[in-house]
């Protein structure tokens, strides 16, 4: 494994959420072909390079061929907040990169910047990238495992929006001016534009 961040083994966790509905795409985004592999595997490779490890959160029967460990979502069909909870409950690391599978431009270097800034801030629970608008990206974010109690309580209270569930956490944003690493592909048109570049 390549440790871009230079972090000690076990200090960082890495997770990619797979198995969403992909309703706007019309087919499973995780399995879109990307540089000779599935898109989810390409994203997971960058996460692994940054964190030293990567686990997929989704249906093991569907994604076990991608070359990474797969843990079944504890809350299938309940959206990404359930996937984040599953990841944190399966992590032994303090800080955890948790990613959507549909960001083809993400890089290990970008994720390292997030991890390193989070590790230097013992006073926060979550570090998320945010563009000039100030809106943060909850699915390319570093979560401390102590977030579980707050997120679980919100989830059990019926909340499914990540930003709403995170209100009880000490969330800090990392300002970014270049939004390309966070571009995601939701529709066939998005994917066609990306492939054509």
C-alpha positions in Angstrom: 0.0 0.0 0.0 1.1 3.5 -0.7 0.8 6.0 2.2 0.7 9.4 0.6 -0.1 11.1 3.9 2.8 9.5 5.8 0.3 8.6 8.5 1.0 5.7 10.9 -0.9 2.6 10.1 -4.2 2.4 11.9 -4.5 6.1 12.5 -6.7 6.7 9.5 -9.6 4.8 8.1 -11.0 4.9 4.6 -14.4 4.1 3.3 -16.3 4.4 0.0 -20.1 4.2 0.0 -21.4 2.0 -2.9 -24.8 0.5 -3.7 -26.9 3.7 -3.8 -30.0 3.7 -6.0 -28.3 5.5 -8.9 -31.8 6.4 -10.1 -30.8 9.4 -12.2 -27.9 7.5 -13.9 -30.1 4.5 -14.8 -27.4 2.0 -13.9 -25.1 1.4 -10.9 -22.6 4.3 -10.8 -20.2 2.3 -8.7 -19.6 -0.1 -11.7 -19.2 2.5 -14.4 -15.9 1.7 -16.4 -13.1 4.1 -15.4 -9.5 3.7 -16.5 -9.8 -0.1 -16.8 -11.7 -0.6 -13.6 -15.0 0.1 -11.9 -15.4 3.8 -10.8 -15.8 2.7 -7.2 -12.5 0.8 -7.3 -10.8 3.8 -8.8 -12.1 6.1 -6.0 -11.3 3.4 -3.4 -7.7 3.3 -4.7 -7.3 7.0 -4.0 -8.8 6.6 -0.6 -6.4 3.7 0.1 -3.4 5.7 -1.0 -4.4 8.5 1.4 -5.6 6.6 4.4 -3.6 3.4 4.0 -6.7 1.3 3.8 -10.2 1.3 2.2 -13.4 -0.6 2.8 -16.5 -0.5 0.6 -19.8 -0.1 2.4 -22.5 -1.9 0.4 -23.7 -5.4 -0.6 -20.8 -7.8 -0.4 -22.3 -10.1 -3.0 -22.5 -7.3 -5.5 -19.1 -5.6 -4.9 -16.7 -8.3 -3.7 -15.1 -8.5 -7.1 -13.8 -4.9 -6.9 -10.7 -5.9 -5.0 -11.4 -4.2 -1.6 -13.0 -5.5 1.6 -16.8 -4.9 1.6 -19.0 -4.5 4.7 -22.7 -4.7 4.4 -24.6 -1.5 5.0 -26.4 -1.7 8.4 -29.2 0.4 7.1 -29.7 -0.5 3.4 -32.1 1.8 1.5 -31.8 4.5 4.1 -29.4 6.7 2.3 -25.8 7.8 2.9 -26.2 8.7 6.5 -26.7 5.0 7.2 -23.6 4.2 5.2 -21.6 6.8 7.2 -22.8 5.2 10.5 -21.9 1.7 9.2 -18.4 2.9 8.3 -17.8 4.6 11.7 -19.1 1.5 13.5 -16.6 -0.7 11.6 -13.6 1.6 12.1 -10.8 1.3 14.6 -9.2 4.5 13.4 -9.8 7.9 15.0 -10.1 9.9 11.7 -12.0 8.4 8.7 -12.3 9.5 5.1 -15.8 8.7 4.0 -16.5 9.1 0.3 -19.2 8.7 -2.3 -18.3 6.4 -5.1 -19.2 8.9 -7.9 -16.4 11.4 -7.7 -14.0 10.4 -10.6 -11.7 13.4 -10.1 -10.8 12.8 -6.5 -7.2 12.3 -5.6 -5.2 10.9 -2.8 -3.4 14.3 -2.4 -6.7 16.1 -1.9 -7.8 13.5 0.7 -4.4 13.8 2.4 -4.9 17.5 2.9 -8.2 16.8 4.6 -6.8 14.1 6.8 -3.8 16.1 7.9 -5.8 19.1 8.7 -8.3 17.1 10.7 -5.5 15.3 12.6 -4.1 18.7 13.6 -7.5 19.7 15.1 -8.3 17.8 18.3 -11.1 20.4 18.9 -13.3 19.3 16.0 -15.4 16.2 15.1 -15.7 16.6 11.3 -13.7 18.3 8.6 -15.4 18.9 5.3 -14.3 20.7 2.1 -16.4 23.7 1.2 -16.3 26.0 -1.9 -16.8 29.7 -2.0 -20.5 29.4 -1.3 -19.6 27.9 2.1 -21.7 24.8 1.4 -19.8 21.7 2.5 -19.6 18.3 0.8 -20.6 15.7 3.4 -19.6 12.7 1.1 -16.0 13.6 0.8 -15.3 14.3 4.4 -13.3 13.2 7.4 -15.2 12.1 10.4 -13.9 11.2 13.9 -15.3 8.0 15.2 -16.6 9.8 18.2 -19.3 11.2 15.9 -21.2 7.9 16.1 -23.4 8.8 19.1 -24.6 12.1 17.7 -25.2 10.7 14.2 -27.0 7.6 15.6 -29.3 9.7 17.7 -30.2 11.8 14.7 -30.7 8.8 12.6 -33.0 7.1 15.1 -34.9 10.4 15.4 -35.8 10.1 11.7 -33.2 12.5 10.3 -31.6 11.3 7.0 -30.0 14.5 5.8 -26.3 14.5 6.7 -26.0 18.3 7.2 -29.0 18.2 9.6 -27.6 15.1 11.5 -24.2 16.9 11.9 -25.6 19.9 13.6 -24.7 18.5 17.0 -21.1 18.0 16.0 -18.1 20.3 15.9 -17.8 20.7 12.2 -15.1 22.7 10.5 -14.7 23.3 6.8 -11.6 23.4 4.7 -12.0 26.2 2.2 -11.2 25.2 -1.4 -11.2 27.3 -4.6 -11.0 24.4 -7.1 -14.2 22.4 -7.0 -13.2 19.9 -9.6 -12.2 17.2 -7.1 -15.7 17.2 -5.7 -17.5 16.9 -9.1 -19.8 13.9 -9.1 -21.6 12.1 -11.9 -25.3 11.7 -11.3 -26.7 11.4 -14.9 -25.7 9.8 -18.2 -25.1 13.4 -19.4 -22.7 14.1 -16.5 -20.8 10.9 -17.3 -20.7 11.6 -21.0 -19.2 15.0 -20.3 -16.6 13.6 -18.0 -15.6 10.8 -20.4 -15.3 13.3 -23.3 -12.7 15.5 -21.4 
